[in-house]
Amino acid sequence: MVIFGPTGAGKTALAIDVAESIGTEIVNADSRQIYKELPIGTAAPTAEEQARVKHWFVGTRSIREDYNAGMYEREALKVIEELHRQHDTVVLTGGSMMYIDAVCRGLDELPTITGETREMVRKQYEEGGIEWLRQEVRRIDPAYYGRVDTDNPQRLIHAIEITREAGVPYSTLRSGRHAERDFRIVKVGLYRQREELYKRIDARVEEMMRQGLEEEARRVYPLKGRNSLNTVGYKELFDYFDGKTDMEQAVRLIQQHSRNYAKRQMTWWKAPRTDGYGKRQREGRVAGESSDIHWFDAAKVKKEDLLELLSAAE
């Protein structure tokens, strides 16, 4: 079972309840919770939560290491295969769209980037900054621009490199194919009313600050150029450390950028829109391209609802 949704929706608590009820383990699908130096800013499962249910891919890598969705796909599939020898069901949960797609759908085969292309894009990025990346992706691949995290330079760079190497827009190479998996996938999407979700996000950022996010960011500040630290919560505090903003504004920006990220997550999954997002869908009902997803209001869903889904899928 895959449980996903926007940041702040309540995925972790529900996934633990479900996994604990059926005596299984959790495979984490959050691209930043995998880094051991970032537990506060990524809202990683606590020691108490991990004591209740074993979690994989939480705090297992260092920000000094290079890691990507392709590596995660290979490693996660191996873990899932091993877990299925002991458990009928494995719970995968997280909010990283590419990591979830990697396990559920598989990643597309893409052309190899030559050193010449990589160096050219790097120089243009150094000269024009992230705004140049945004405008270039919008120009060469408007379809992908509408979905990509435009605050993530590595994804923008990747799209430009692939497009230039292949001679066609990156989005046209994302085939949408489904890789064959030897296990059944039940997808559960969580959503919340927009106002409620945004309040939860703002409150969570304030709680992170009380827990010591500033100190955590200061510890990793010397490595701020690493892609692993190109992450909401750290980028804004790095600007504060550099004197570009004050603390109050930094916190406001963390909240704002977290809300923006939640909206992009919902767009990626084509989630049911509520309270400002559009027409509401009934719990458990699906439509359009999200037809394989069972959507639930996170404020109302109970573990019994998901256990019932699992039972029906058997």
C-alpha positions as CSV (number, residue, x, y, z in Angstrom):
1,M,0.0,0.0,0.0
2,V,1.3,3.5,-1.0
3,I,0.1,6.4,1.2
4,F,1.0,9.8,-0.1
5,G,-0.2,13.4,-0.1
6,P,1.0,17.0,0.4
7,T,3.4,18.0,3.1
8,G,1.6,18.4,6.4
9,A,-1.3,16.2,5.5
10,G,-0.7,13.6,8.2
11,K,0.8,10.7,6.2
12,T,3.3,9.5,8.8
13,A,0.8,9.0,11.6
14,L,-1.7,7.2,9.4
15,A,1.0,5.0,7.8
16,I,2.3,3.9,11.2
17,D,-1.3,3.1,12.4
18,V,-1.9,0.9,9.3
19,A,1.5,-0.8,9.4
20,E,1.3,-1.5,13.1
21,S,-2.2,-2.9,12.7
22,I,-1.1,-5.5,10.2
23,G,2.4,-6.1,11.6
24,T,4.4,-4.9,8.6
25,E,7.2,-2.3,8.0
26,I,7.3,1.1,6.3
27,V,9.4,2.0,3.2
28,N,10.0,5.8,3.3
29,A,9.6,7.7,0.0
30,D,10.7,11.2,1.1
31,S,13.8,12.3,-0.8
32,R,15.1,14.4,2.1
33,Q,14.2,12.3,5.2
34,I,16.8,9.9,3.9
35,Y,19.5,12.2,5.1
36,K,20.6,11.7,8.7
37,E,21.7,15.3,9.2
38,L,18.2,16.8,8.6
39,P,15.6,15.2,10.9
40,I,14.0,18.4,12.1
41,G,13.6,20.3,8.8
42,T,12.3,17.2,7.0
43,A,9.9,16.2,9.7
44,A,11.4,12.7,9.8
45,P,9.7,10.0,11.8
46,T,10.8,10.3,15.5
47,A,12.7,7.7,17.4
48,E,9.4,6.8,19.2
49,E,7.6,6.4,15.9
50,Q,10.4,4.3,14.4
51,A,10.3,2.1,17.6
52,R,6.6,1.4,16.9
53,V,7.2,0.4,13.2
54,K,10.5,-0.2,11.5
55,H,11.2,2.4,8.8
56,W,13.5,2.0,5.8
57,F,15.3,4.9,4.1
58,V,15.1,7.2,7.1
59,G,18.5,8.8,8.1
60,T,20.5,6.2,6.1
61,R,22.5,8.6,3.9
62,S,24.6,11.7,4.4
63,I,24.1,15.0,2.7
64,R,27.7,14.6,1.5
65,E,26.6,11.7,-0.8
66,D,25.0,12.0,-4.2
67,Y,21.6,10.3,-4.4
68,N,18.8,10.3,-6.9
69,A,15.5,8.7,-7.8
70,G,17.1,6.1,-10.0
71,M,19.2,4.8,-7.1
72,Y,16.2,4.9,-4.8
73,E,14.2,2.8,-7.3
74,R,16.8,0.1,-7.4
75,E,17.3,0.0,-3.6
76,A,13.6,0.3,-2.6
77,L,12.5,-2.5,-5.0
78,K,15.2,-4.7,-3.5
79,V,14.0,-3.9,0.1
80,I,10.3,-4.4,-0.9
81,E,11.1,-7.8,-2.4
82,E,12.8,-8.9,0.8
83,L,10.0,-7.6,3.0
84,H,7.4,-9.5,0.9
85,R,9.1,-12.7,1.9
86,Q,8.0,-12.0,5.5
87,H,4.9,-9.8,5.0
88,D,1.9,-10.0,2.7
89,T,1.7,-6.2,2.7
90,V,4.4,-3.5,2.8
91,V,3.5,0.2,3.4
92,L,5.3,2.8,1.3
93,T,4.7,6.4,2.3
94,G,6.1,9.9,1.6
95,G,5.6,13.1,-0.4
96,S,8.4,12.9,-3.0
97,M,6.6,12.6,-6.3
98,M,9.5,11.2,-8.2
99,Y,10.4,8.6,-5.6
100,I,6.8,7.3,-5.5
101,D,6.7,7.2,-9.3
102,A,10.0,5.4,-9.3
103,V,8.6,2.5,-7.3
104,C,5.0,2.4,-8.7
105,R,5.7,3.2,-12.4
106,G,9.5,3.0,-13.0
107,L,11.7,5.7,-14.4
108,D,12.1,6.3,-18.1
109,E,15.3,5.5,-20.0
110,L,17.0,8.8,-20.8
111,P,20.0,9.8,-22.9
112,T,23.4,10.1,-21.4
113,I,24.5,13.7,-20.8
114,T,27.9,14.5,-22.4
115,G,30.4,16.5,-20.5
116,E,30.2,19.3,-23.1
117,T,26.4,19.7,-22.6
118,R,26.7,19.6,-18.8
119,E,29.5,22.2,-18.7
120,M,27.6,24.5,-21.1
121,V,24.5,24.4,-19.0
122,R,26.5,24.9,-15.8
123,K,28.1,28.0,-17.1
124,Q,24.8,29.5,-18.2
125,Y,23.4,28.8,-14.8
126,E,26.3,30.5,-13.1
127,E,25.8,33.6,-15.3
128,G,22.0,33.7,-15.3
129,G,21.1,32.1,-12.0
130,I,17.9,30.2,-11.3
131,E,15.8,32.7,-13.2
132,W,17.6,31.8,-16.4
133,L,16.9,28.1,-15.7
134,R,13.2,28.9,-15.2
135,Q,12.9,30.9,-18.4
136,E,14.9,28.3,-20.4
137,V,12.7,25.4,-19.3
138,R,9.6,27.5,-19.9
139,R,10.9,28.2,-23.5
140,I,12.0,24.7,-24.5
141,D,9.5,22.6,-22.6
142,P,6.4,24.5,-21.3
143,A,4.6,21.2,-20.5
144,Y,7.3,20.2,-18.0
145,Y,7.6,23.7,-16.7
146,G,4.0,23.6,-15.6
147,R,4.8,20.6,-13.3
148,V,8.4,21.0,-12.2
149,D,9.4,22.5,-8.8
150,T,10.8,25.8,-10.2
151,D,12.7,26.4,-6.9
152,N,14.8,23.2,-7.6
153,P,17.7,24.2,-9.9
154,Q,18.8,20.5,-10.2
155,R,15.5,19.5,-11.8
156,L,15.5,22.5,-14.1
157,I,19.1,21.8,-15.1
158,H,18.3,18.1,-15.7
159,A,15.4,19.0,-18.0
160,I,17.6,21.4,-20.0
161,E,20.4,18.9,-20.4
162,I,18.1,16.1,-21.5
163,T,16.3,18.3,-23.9
164,R,19.5,19.6,-25.5
165,E,21.0,16.1,-25.7
166,A,17.9,14.4,-27.1
167,G,16.8,17.2,-29.4
168,V,13.2,17.0,-28.1
169,P,11.5,18.3,-25.0
170,Y,12.2,16.4,-21.8
171,S,8.4,15.9,-21.2
172,T,8.1,13.9,-24.5
173,L,10.6,11.4,-23.2
174,R,8.6,10.8,-20.0
175,S,6.6,8.0,-21.6
176,G,4.2,7.5,-18.8
177,R,4.8,3.7,-19.1
178,H,4.2,1.4,-16.2
179,A,7.0,-0.9,-15.4
180,E,5.9,-4.4,-14.5
181,R,6.0,-5.1,-10.8
182,D,5.5,-8.5,-9.2
183,F,3.3,-7.0,-6.4
184,R,-0.1,-5.4,-6.4
185,I,-0.1,-1.6,-5.6
186,V,-3.0,0.0,-3.7
187,K,-2.6,3.8,-3.8
188,V,-4.1,6.0,-1.1
189,G,-4.0,9.8,-1.6
190,L,-4.6,12.2,1.4
191,Y,-5.8,15.7,1.0
192,R,-7.1,18.4,3.3
193,Q,-9.1,21.6,2.9
194,R,-6.7,24.2,1.7
195,E,-7.2,26.6,4.7
196,E,-6.8,23.7,7.1
197,L,-3.7,22.4,5.3
198,Y,-2.0,25.8,5.2
199,K,-2.6,26.3,9.0
200,R,-1.1,22.9,9.7
201,I,1.9,23.8,7.6
202,D,2.5,27.2,9.3
203,A,2.1,25.6,12.7
204,R,4.5,22.8,11.8
205,V,7.2,25.3,10.7
206,E,6.8,27.1,14.0
207,E,7.2,23.8,15.9
208,M,10.4,23.0,13.8
209,M,11.9,26.3,14.9
210,R,11.1,25.5,18.5
211,Q,12.7,22.1,18.1
212,G,16.0,23.6,16.8
213,L,15.8,24.0,13.0
214,E,18.0,27.0,13.1
215,E,20.8,25.1,14.9
216,E,20.3,22.2,12.6
217,A,20.7,24.5,9.6
218,R,23.8,26.1,11.1
219,R,25.4,22.7,11.4
220,V,25.0,21.9,7.7
221,Y,25.6,25.5,6.5
222,P,29.2,24.8,5.4
223,L,27.8,22.4,2.9
224,K,25.0,24.6,1.6
225,G,26.1,24.1,-2.0
226,R,25.0,20.4,-1.9
227,N,21.9,19.6,-3.9
228,S,20.6,17.7,-0.8
229,L,20.4,21.1,1.0
230,N,18.5,22.8,-1.8
231,T,15.4,22.2,0.4
232,V,12.7,24.4,1.9
233,G,13.6,25.3,5.4
234,Y,17.4,25.3,4.8
235,K,17.6,27.7,1.8
236,E,15.7,30.4,3.7
237,L,17.8,30.1,6.8
238,F,21.0,30.1,4.8
239,D,19.9,33.5,3.4
240,Y,19.4,34.6,6.9
241,F,22.9,33.5,7.9
242,D,24.2,35.4,4.8
243,G,22.5,38.6,6.0
244,K,20.1,38.6,3.1
245,T,17.0,38.6,5.3
246,D,16.0,38.6,9.0
247,M,14.8,35.7,11.0
248,E,11.1,36.7,11.0
249,Q,11.1,37.0,7.2
250,A,13.0,33.7,6.9
251,V,10.3,31.9,8.9
252,R,7.6,33.5,6.8
253,L,9.3,32.4,3.6
254,I,9.7,28.8,4.9
255,Q,6.0,28.7,5.6
256,Q,5.1,30.3,2.2
257,H,7.4,28.0,0.2
258,S,6.1,24.9,2.1
259,R,2.6,25.9,1.1
260,N,3.7,26.4,-2.5
261,Y,5.3,22.9,-2.4
262,A,2.1,21.4,-1.1
263,K,0.2,22.9,-4.0
264,R,2.6,21.5,-6.5
265,Q,2.3,18.0,-4.9
266,M,-1.4,18.1,-5.3
267,T,-1.1,19.2,-8.9
268,W,1.3,16.4,-9.7
269,W,-1.1,13.8,-8.4
270,K,-4.1,15.5,-9.9
271,A,-5.7,15.3,-6.5
272,P,-9.3,16.2,-5.8
273,R,-9.6,20.0,-5.3
274,T,-11.4,21.4,-2.3
275,D,-12.0,24.9,-0.9
276,G,-10.3,27.0,-3.5
277,Y,-8.8,24.1,-5.5
278,G,-12.1,23.3,-7.4
279,K,-14.9,20.8,-7.3
280,R,-14.8,18.3,-4.4
281,Q,-14.8,14.5,-5.0
282,R,-16.3,12.0,-2.6
283,E,-13.9,10.1,-0.3
284,G,-12.7,7.0,-2.0
285,R,-13.8,8.2,-5.5
286,V,-11.3,8.9,-8.2
287,A,-11.4,10.5,-11.6
288,G,-9.4,11.2,-14.7
289,E,-5.7,10.5,-14.7
290,S,-5.8,9.8,-11.0
291,S,-8.2,6.8,-11.5
292,D,-5.9,4.4,-9.7
293,I,-5.8,6.5,-6.5
294,H,-8.2,6.2,-3.6
295,W,-8.5,9.7,-2.2
296,F,-9.4,10.4,1.4
297,D,-9.8,13.6,3.4
298,A,-7.0,13.3,5.9
299,A,-9.1,14.9,8.6
300,K,-11.7,12.1,8.4
301,V,-9.9,9.0,7.3
302,K,-9.2,6.2,9.8
303,K,-6.9,3.3,9.6
304,E,-10.0,1.0,9.3
305,D,-10.8,2.6,5.9
306,L,-7.4,1.6,4.6
307,L,-7.5,-1.8,6.1
308,E,-10.8,-2.3,4.3
309,L,-9.2,-1.3,1.0
310,L,-6.4,-3.8,1.5
311,S,-9.0,-6.5,2.3
312,A,-10.9,-5.7,-0.9
313,A,-7.7,-5.9,-3.0
314,E,-6.8,-9.4,-1.9
